[in-house]
C-alpha cells in the first residue's frame, strides 16, 4: 500500500509493504536558496521564503537505495526504520516511475535524481550503478520529456565497503557521469568535519577516515562538467579547517557545499542543530569566508523551514506511518 504525504513543494510516498520511501519536489530556484560566488550568486540569504514552485522549471526526485539503512549516523532518523535489504534494480525503476506518475508532470527543463532518501548507495552498488548506466534515461524519457537528466550519487563513504572496493564503485560512477551523462551528474561525499574524532562520533564509526577518503579522491578522474562535492552540514560545533581540507582534497576536482543540519528527532536528541540556520546568514559566513580565502569554490545551500517541517528527511514518512497505525 502506498501512502502519500503532501508537502508544500511536492509529495513523499511511503510503500509500507516494500518498506520504501521516495518523493518528488519542485525547486525555489538558485537565487532563492543558494549563495555561490563562483556561479555569480553573491547575495547572502537570511531566510528562504516559501513560494509556489513549478515542476516545469525543475523536478527533483529522491529515491531509496536500501529499505532502511545500515549506517547509524547520529543526526539521522533512518536507522529507527530498521533494515530490510537492498532495493532491486526493478524497484529503483519503479520508484522513479511512480514519482513521475504521481506528480502529473509531463515536461521539465531539469530532472534531478537524488539517491539519498533511505540507504547508502555504495552498499547496493551493483543495482544502483546498473540502474544509472542502463535504465534511468529511458525510464524518465518514457514517462516525460526532460531537457536535462542529472543524477546525484551521495555517499557517506562507509567502512564496510573497503577502500579498494569503494574506489572501484566511485570510478564506475565517475565513468557514468563523464560518459553516459556527459558530465551532467553529481558525486557528493559527506565529510561533515575536518576533525577525525568529530567525524567518527557523527558517523558512529561507520565511515572511513579522512585519510582513506583523501586517498580514494586523489585517484578519481578529473570530472567532466561539474566538479565533485564535499558536503558539510554545519553546526556551532562543526570543525571545518580550510587548510586541512586543502591538504586532503584537490580544489580542481572538488567544491565545498555548506548546508544546515536537518532538524530530525535523532539530531535534536543528540544536541546537533544549526541555531538560527534558517534565518541568519551569520551561521554560514564564518565557514564560507575562510574557505573562500583559501581558494575554494563554495556553495551555501539553505532550504526553507517549511521543507524540514514536511517530513523531508529520511525515514520520517515510514516512521509516521508506524506511529499512526
C-alpha positions in Angstrom: 0.0 0.0 0.0 1.4 3.4 -1.0 0.6 6.4 1.3 1.1 9.9 0.1 2.3 12.8 2.3 1.7 16.1 0.7 4.5 18.7 1.1 4.4 22.4 0.2 6.7 21.7 -2.7 5.7 18.2 -3.8 4.9 14.9 -2.1 6.5 12.0 -0.2 5.4 8.4 -1.0 5.6 5.6 1.5 5.2 2.0 0.4 4.6 0.2 3.7 4.7 -3.3 2.2 8.0 -2.8 0.5 9.5 -0.6 3.3 10.3 2.1 0.7 10.1 5.9 0.6 10.6 8.2 -2.3 9.5 11.7 -3.2 9.3 14.5 -5.8 9.6 18.2 -5.1 9.9 21.4 -7.0 12.7 23.9 -6.6 12.6 27.5 -5.4 15.3 28.5 -7.9 19.0 29.1 -7.4 18.8 32.7 -6.5 16.3 31.9 -3.7 18.3 29.5 -1.6 21.9 29.3 -3.0 24.9 31.5 -2.5 27.9 30.6 -4.7 30.3 33.4 -5.6 31.9 31.3 -8.4 28.5 31.0 -10.1 27.8 34.7 -9.7 25.3 34.1 -6.9 26.7 36.6 -4.4 23.7 37.6 -2.3 23.7 36.4 1.4 20.5 34.6 2.2 19.0 35.3 5.6 15.8 33.4 5.1 14.3 31.3 2.3 10.8 32.4 1.8 8.4 29.6 0.8 6.6 30.3 -2.5 4.9 28.2 -5.1 7.1 26.1 -7.3 6.8 24.9 -10.9 7.9 21.4 -11.8 8.4 22.5 -15.4 11.4 24.6 -14.2 13.0 21.8 -12.2 11.8 18.5 -10.8 13.7 16.8 -8.0 13.0 13.1 -7.4 14.7 11.4 -4.4 14.6 7.6 -4.1 15.7 5.0 -1.6 18.5 2.6 -2.5 18.0 0.5 0.6 15.0 -0.4 2.7 16.1 1.4 5.8 19.8 2.0 6.3 22.9 0.1 7.5 24.6 3.3 8.6 23.9 4.8 12.1 24.6 8.5 11.8 23.8 10.4 14.9 21.9 13.1 13.0 19.5 10.8 11.0 16.2 9.1 11.9 16.5 6.4 9.2 18.1 3.7 11.5 14.9 3.7 13.5 13.1 2.2 10.5 15.3 -0.9 10.7 16.9 -2.6 7.7 15.0 -4.8 5.3 17.6 -5.3 2.5 18.7 -3.7 -0.7 16.4 -2.2 -3.3 16.3 -4.2 -6.5 17.0 -2.7 -9.9 13.3 -3.1 -10.9 12.3 -1.3 -7.6 14.7 1.6 -8.4 13.0 2.0 -11.7 9.6 1.7 -10.1 10.3 4.5 -7.6 11.2 6.9 -10.4 8.2 5.8 -12.5 5.7 6.2 -9.6 7.2 9.6 -8.5 6.7 10.9 -12.1 3.2 9.5 -12.4 2.1 10.8 -9.1 3.5 14.3 -9.9 1.5 14.5 -13.1 4.4 16.4 -14.7 5.0 15.6 -18.4 7.7 18.1 -19.1 10.6 19.7 -17.1 13.6 21.7 -18.1 15.7 19.8 -15.5 15.1 16.4 -13.9 17.4 15.8 -10.8 17.5 12.3 -9.3 19.0 12.0 -5.8 19.9 8.6 -4.4 19.5 9.9 -0.9 16.2 9.1 0.6 17.0 5.9 2.6 20.2 3.9 2.5 23.8 4.2 1.4 24.0 3.7 -2.4 27.5 2.2 -2.3 26.2 -0.7 -0.2 23.8 -1.5 -3.1 26.3 -0.6 -5.8 25.6 -3.3 -8.3 22.0 -2.4 -8.6 22.4 1.3 -8.4 25.2 1.6 -10.9 23.5 -0.7 -13.4 20.3 1.4 -13.0 22.2 4.7 -13.6 24.1 3.3 -16.6 21.3 1.4 -18.4 17.9 2.3 -17.0 17.4 5.9 -15.8 17.4 7.8 -19.0 14.9 5.5 -20.7 12.8 5.4 -17.6 12.4 9.2 -17.5 12.0 9.6 -21.2 9.2 7.0 -21.4 7.2 8.9 -18.7 8.0 12.6 -19.5 10.2 15.0 -21.5 13.2 16.3 -19.6 15.7 18.6 -21.3 18.4 17.6 -18.7 18.6 14.5 -16.6 21.0 14.9 -13.7 21.6 12.0 -11.2 23.4 12.6 -7.9 25.3 9.9 -6.0 25.7 10.9 -2.4 27.8 8.7 -0.1 28.9 8.6 3.5 31.9 6.5 2.5 31.1 3.5 4.7 34.0 1.5 6.2 32.4 -1.9 5.4 32.7 -1.5 1.7 36.5 -1.3 2.0 38.8 1.3 0.4 39.6 -0.8 -2.7 36.0 -1.6 -3.5 34.9 2.0 -2.7 37.4 3.3 -5.2 36.0 0.9 -7.9 32.5 1.9 -7.1 33.3 5.6 -7.4 35.4 5.1 -10.5 32.4 3.3 -12.1 30.1 6.2 -11.2 32.6 8.8 -12.5 32.7 6.9 -15.8 28.9 7.0 -15.9 29.0 10.7 -15.0 31.5 11.6 -17.7 30.5 9.2 -20.5 26.8 8.4 -20.1 25.6 11.8 -18.9 28.3 14.0 -20.5 29.3 15.4 -17.1 25.7 16.2 -16.1 25.7 14.2 -12.9 26.9 14.8 -9.4 29.1 12.9 -6.9 28.8 14.1 -3.3 31.0 12.9 -0.4 29.6 13.5 3.1 32.6 14.8 5.0 30.9 16.8 7.8 34.1 17.7 9.7 37.8 18.0 9.1 38.4 16.7 12.6 38.8 12.9 12.7 37.4 12.5 16.2 34.4 14.6 15.5 33.7 12.7 12.2 34.0 9.4 13.9 31.4 10.5 16.5 29.0 11.9 14.0 29.1 8.7 11.8 29.3 6.4 14.9 32.5 4.9 13.5 30.8 3.6 10.3 32.6 5.9 7.8 36.2 5.7 6.5 38.8 8.0 7.9 39.6 11.3 6.2 43.0 10.0 5.0 41.3 6.9 3.4 38.7 9.2 1.7 41.5 11.5 0.6 43.5 8.7 -1.0 40.4 7.5 -2.9 39.6 11.1 -4.0 43.1 11.5 -5.3 42.7 8.5 -7.7 39.3 9.6 -9.2 39.5 11.0 -12.7 39.1 14.7 -13.3 35.4 15.4 -13.6 33.8 16.4 -16.8 31.3 19.3 -16.3 30.6 19.8 -12.6 33.3 19.2 -10.0 32.7 16.7 -7.3 31.2 17.9 -4.0 32.4 17.8 -0.4 29.3 18.1 1.8 29.3 19.9 5.2 26.1 20.2 7.2 27.3 22.7 9.8 26.5 23.4 13.4 28.1 25.7 16.0 30.4 22.7 16.9 31.5 21.9 13.3 35.2 21.8 12.8 35.9 22.9 9.2 39.6 23.9 8.8 40.2 25.1 5.2 43.9 24.3 5.3 43.3 20.8 6.5 40.7 20.4 3.7 43.3 21.7 1.1 45.8 19.1 2.4 43.3 16.3 1.8 41.4 17.3 -1.4 42.2 18.9 -4.8 40.4 22.2 -5.4 40.5 21.4 -9.2 38.3 18.3 -8.6 36.1 19.4 -5.7 33.9 22.2 -4.4 32.6 22.6 -0.9 28.9 22.6 -0.1 27.6 24.0 3.2 24.1 23.3 4.5 22.3 23.3 7.8 21.7 20.1 9.7 18.1 18.9 9.3 16.0 19.1 12.4 15.5 15.3 12.8 14.5 13.7 16.1 17.9 12.0 16.3 19.8 15.2 15.7 17.6 17.0 18.3 18.1 14.2 20.9 21.9 14.4 20.4 22.0 18.2 20.6 23.0 18.6 17.0 21.5 21.6 15.4 22.2 24.7 13.3 20.9 27.5 15.6 19.1 30.3 13.5 20.4 28.5 10.4 17.1 29.1 8.6 17.1 32.8 9.5 20.6 34.3 9.7 23.5 34.1 7.2 26.0 34.6 10.1 25.8 30.9 10.7 27.3 30.2 7.3 29.6 33.2 6.8 32.0 32.0 9.5 32.6 28.8 7.5 32.3 30.2 4.0 34.7 33.1 4.2 37.8 31.2 5.4 37.1 28.7 2.6 36.9 31.5 0.0 40.1 33.0 1.4 41.8 29.6 1.0 40.7 29.5 -2.7 37.8 27.0 -2.5 34.7 27.2 -4.6 31.8 27.2 -2.1 28.1 26.6 -2.4 25.9 27.6 0.6 22.5 25.8 0.2 19.7 26.8 2.6 16.3 25.1 2.5 13.2 26.7 3.8 11.9 26.0 7.2 8.8 24.5 5.6 10.8 21.8 3.9 12.0 20.5 7.3 8.5 20.6 8.7 7.2 18.5 5.8 9.0 15.2 6.7 11.6 15.9 4.0 14.3 13.9 5.9 15.0 10.2 5.5 12.7 7.6 7.1 10.2 10.0 8.5 7.3 9.0 6.3 7.6 5.4 7.2 8.1 6.3 10.9 5.0 8.5 10.8 3.0 5.6 9.2 4.1 3.2 12.0 3.1 5.8 14.7 -0.4 6.3 13.1 -1.2 2.6 12.8 
